[in-house]
């Protein structure tokens, strides 16, 4: 009979084989724990990866459900501030109102569906950690022949008073001016716009909670109706 001395014990051949088996089992258990730890770390990696993804919001089409055929359309966009959770930002696009003529039949196409065609960019930013964004979108008809984006932002700031914190630029992937406002003033934007002598055409909530469908396809198209307007817009991963 073969005897081995290990860790102060004298083991026969069978005891030694049992000892080796238990040792091997322990090593396998440690290996699985290491794999599990790596997997958890990988989940953390993907969470971090989401936070550095860039997403963009674009309008593709606007249809106005009114008999009138001539319009001077502009949009008011209210979005979450990209770095300060206590603020929102407001802008108007485009810089000059869009002139809609009778031959357009109250339809505006920002995306001609050709290769590389894009819609009208509203914003571009990093994916927030919570993977959701709140954006309010107003369609307006300018009754003033001289109104532009700067005039409109000034009017909004005047109506909001102390809740208007001042202008800012070069945020949300654009080079247009934005107005910083307090987050608590968000419910009052509609009332402030109502006091500006332009025609309210429609309001759309573009709130989005980004789920598996978005990350699988890289884009989500939405069609919504608000007031006299039907809007087609899209959220997309920005790969540029």
C-alpha positions as CSV (number, residue, x, y, z in Angstrom):
1,X,0.0,0.0,0.0
2,X,1.3,3.4,-1.0
3,X,1.4,6.1,1.7
4,X,2.0,9.9,1.1
5,X,2.6,12.5,3.6
6,X,0.7,15.8,2.9
7,X,0.0,18.7,5.2
8,X,0.9,16.7,8.3
9,X,-1.3,13.8,7.4
10,X,-0.4,10.4,6.2
11,X,-2.7,9.4,3.2
12,X,-3.0,6.1,1.5
13,X,-3.5,5.8,-2.2
14,X,-7.4,6.1,-2.1
15,X,-7.3,9.1,0.3
16,X,-4.9,10.8,-2.0
17,X,-7.1,10.5,-5.0
18,X,-10.0,11.8,-3.0
19,X,-7.9,14.8,-1.9
20,X,-7.0,15.5,-5.6
21,X,-10.7,15.4,-6.6
22,X,-11.7,17.9,-3.9
23,X,-8.9,20.2,-4.9
24,X,-9.9,20.1,-8.5
25,X,-13.5,20.8,-7.6
26,X,-12.5,23.8,-5.6
27,X,-10.4,25.1,-8.5
28,X,-13.4,24.7,-10.9
29,X,-15.6,26.6,-8.4
30,X,-13.2,29.5,-8.3
31,X,-13.1,29.6,-12.1
32,X,-16.8,29.9,-12.4
33,X,-16.8,32.7,-9.8
34,X,-14.2,34.5,-11.9
35,X,-16.4,34.1,-15.1
36,X,-19.4,35.4,-13.2
37,X,-17.4,38.4,-12.0
38,X,-16.3,39.1,-15.5
39,X,-19.9,38.9,-16.8
40,X,-21.1,41.4,-14.2
41,X,-18.2,43.7,-15.2
42,X,-19.3,43.3,-18.8
43,X,-22.8,44.4,-17.9
44,X,-21.3,47.5,-16.3
45,X,-19.3,48.1,-19.4
46,X,-22.4,48.0,-21.5
47,X,-24.1,50.5,-19.2
48,X,-21.1,52.8,-19.5
49,X,-21.2,52.3,-23.3
50,X,-24.8,53.4,-23.5
51,X,-23.9,56.6,-21.6
52,X,-21.3,57.6,-24.3
53,X,-23.6,56.8,-27.3
54,X,-24.8,59.8,-29.2
55,X,-28.4,60.1,-30.3
56,X,-30.1,62.6,-32.6
57,X,-33.6,63.8,-33.0
58,X,-34.9,64.9,-36.4
59,X,-38.2,66.0,-37.9
60,X,-38.9,64.2,-41.2
61,X,-42.4,65.5,-42.2
62,X,-45.0,68.0,-41.1
63,X,-48.6,68.0,-42.4
64,X,-51.0,70.9,-41.5
65,X,-54.6,69.9,-41.3
66,X,-56.2,73.3,-42.1
67,X,-57.8,74.8,-45.3
68,X,-55.3,77.7,-45.4
69,X,-52.4,77.1,-47.9
70,X,-49.9,79.8,-46.9
71,X,-48.0,79.6,-43.7
72,X,-44.8,81.0,-42.0
73,X,-43.9,78.0,-39.8
74,X,-41.3,77.8,-37.0
75,X,-40.8,75.3,-34.2
76,X,-40.1,75.8,-30.5
77,X,-38.1,73.0,-28.9
78,X,-37.8,72.5,-25.2
79,X,-35.3,69.9,-24.0
80,X,-33.4,68.7,-21.0
81,X,-30.2,70.5,-20.3
82,X,-27.3,68.2,-21.2
83,X,-25.3,68.7,-17.9
84,X,-27.5,70.5,-15.4
85,X,-30.6,68.4,-14.1
86,X,-32.2,71.5,-12.7
87,X,-32.4,73.3,-16.0
88,X,-34.1,73.0,-19.4
89,X,-33.2,74.7,-22.6
90,X,-35.4,76.3,-25.3
91,X,-34.7,77.2,-28.9
92,X,-36.6,78.0,-32.1
93,X,-35.8,76.4,-35.5
94,X,-35.2,77.1,-38.2
95,X,-33.5,80.6,-38.0
96,X,-36.2,82.0,-40.4
97,X,-39.8,80.8,-40.6
98,X,-40.5,78.2,-43.3
99,X,-42.7,79.7,-46.0
100,X,-45.4,77.2,-47.1
101,X,-47.0,77.9,-50.4
102,X,-50.2,76.5,-52.0
103,X,-48.4,74.1,-54.3
104,X,-47.0,72.2,-51.2
105,X,-50.6,71.2,-50.2
106,X,-49.8,71.9,-46.5
107,X,-47.0,69.3,-46.5
108,X,-43.4,69.9,-45.6
109,X,-40.8,67.1,-46.3
110,X,-37.5,67.4,-44.5
111,X,-36.4,64.0,-45.7
112,X,-36.7,63.1,-49.3
113,X,-35.9,59.4,-48.6
114,X,-32.8,59.5,-50.9
115,X,-29.5,58.0,-50.0
116,X,-27.9,59.9,-47.1
117,X,-30.9,62.1,-46.7
118,X,-31.7,63.4,-43.3
119,X,-34.4,65.3,-41.6
120,X,-34.3,68.7,-39.8
121,X,-31.9,68.3,-36.8
122,X,-33.4,69.3,-33.5
123,X,-30.7,68.1,-31.2
124,X,-27.8,65.7,-30.7
125,X,-26.4,64.5,-27.4
126,X,-25.0,61.7,-25.3
127,X,-27.5,59.0,-24.2
128,X,-28.5,59.9,-20.6
129,X,-27.8,57.2,-17.9
130,X,-31.5,56.6,-17.4
131,X,-31.9,56.0,-21.2
132,X,-34.9,58.4,-21.5
133,X,-35.3,62.0,-22.7
134,X,-38.0,64.5,-22.4
135,X,-38.5,66.9,-25.3
136,X,-41.5,69.2,-25.9
137,X,-42.2,70.4,-29.5
138,X,-44.4,73.3,-30.5
139,X,-45.5,74.3,-34.1
140,X,-46.1,78.0,-34.6
141,X,-47.3,80.2,-37.4
142,X,-45.6,83.6,-37.4
143,X,-47.9,86.5,-37.8
144,X,-45.0,88.9,-38.1
145,X,-43.2,89.4,-41.4
146,X,-39.9,90.2,-39.5
147,X,-40.0,87.5,-36.8
148,X,-36.9,85.2,-36.6
149,X,-35.3,82.9,-34.1
150,X,-33.7,85.7,-32.1
151,X,-37.0,87.6,-31.8
152,X,-38.9,84.5,-30.7
153,X,-36.4,83.6,-28.0
154,X,-36.4,87.2,-26.7
155,X,-40.2,87.0,-26.5
156,X,-40.1,83.7,-24.6
157,X,-37.5,85.1,-22.2
158,X,-39.7,88.2,-21.6
159,X,-42.8,86.1,-20.8
160,X,-40.9,83.7,-18.5
161,X,-39.3,86.5,-16.4
162,X,-37.0,85.3,-13.7
163,X,-37.3,81.7,-14.8
164,X,-35.3,82.6,-18.0
165,X,-31.7,82.3,-17.0
166,X,-30.0,83.6,-20.1
167,X,-28.8,82.5,-23.5
168,X,-26.3,79.8,-24.3
169,X,-24.8,78.3,-27.5
170,X,-22.9,75.3,-28.8
171,X,-25.0,72.7,-26.9
172,X,-27.0,69.7,-28.0
173,X,-25.0,69.3,-31.1
174,X,-26.1,72.6,-32.7
175,X,-24.6,76.0,-33.3
176,X,-27.9,77.9,-32.8
177,X,-28.7,80.0,-29.7
178,X,-30.6,78.4,-26.8
179,X,-32.3,79.9,-23.8
180,X,-31.6,78.3,-20.4
181,X,-34.6,78.1,-18.1
182,X,-35.5,76.6,-14.8
183,X,-36.9,73.1,-14.9
184,X,-39.8,74.2,-12.7
185,X,-40.9,76.6,-15.5
186,X,-41.5,73.8,-18.0
187,X,-45.3,73.6,-17.3
188,X,-45.5,77.4,-18.0
189,X,-43.9,77.3,-21.5
190,X,-47.3,76.8,-23.2
191,X,-48.8,79.8,-21.4
192,X,-45.8,82.0,-22.2
193,X,-46.1,81.1,-25.9
194,X,-49.9,81.8,-25.8
195,X,-49.1,85.4,-24.9
196,X,-46.8,85.8,-28.0
197,X,-48.9,87.1,-30.9
198,X,-48.3,84.1,-33.2
199,X,-50.7,81.3,-34.0
200,X,-50.4,78.0,-32.0
201,X,-50.6,75.1,-34.5
202,X,-49.9,72.1,-32.3
203,X,-48.0,70.6,-29.4
204,X,-46.2,67.2,-29.5
205,X,-44.5,65.4,-26.6
206,X,-41.4,63.7,-28.0
207,X,-40.6,62.0,-24.7
208,X,-38.8,58.7,-25.4
209,X,-37.7,55.8,-23.2
210,X,-35.0,54.0,-25.2
211,X,-35.3,50.2,-25.0
212,X,-34.1,47.0,-26.8
213,X,-35.9,47.9,-30.1
214,X,-34.0,51.1,-30.4
215,X,-30.6,49.6,-29.6
216,X,-31.3,46.7,-32.0
217,X,-32.3,48.8,-35.0
218,X,-30.4,52.0,-34.3
219,X,-33.5,54.2,-35.1
220,X,-37.1,54.6,-34.0
221,X,-39.7,56.5,-36.2
222,X,-42.7,58.1,-34.6
223,X,-45.8,59.7,-36.0
224,X,-47.9,61.9,-33.7
225,X,-50.8,64.4,-34.0
226,X,-51.1,67.6,-32.0
227,X,-53.5,70.4,-32.7
228,X,-53.6,71.0,-36.5
229,X,-50.4,69.1,-37.2
230,X,-49.2,65.6,-38.0
231,X,-45.5,65.1,-37.3
232,X,-43.2,62.3,-38.4
233,X,-39.9,62.4,-36.5
234,X,-37.1,60.0,-35.6
235,X,-34.6,59.2,-32.9
236,X,-31.4,57.6,-34.2
237,X,-28.0,56.5,-33.0
238,X,-25.5,59.0,-34.4
239,X,-22.7,57.1,-36.0
240,X,-20.8,60.1,-37.5
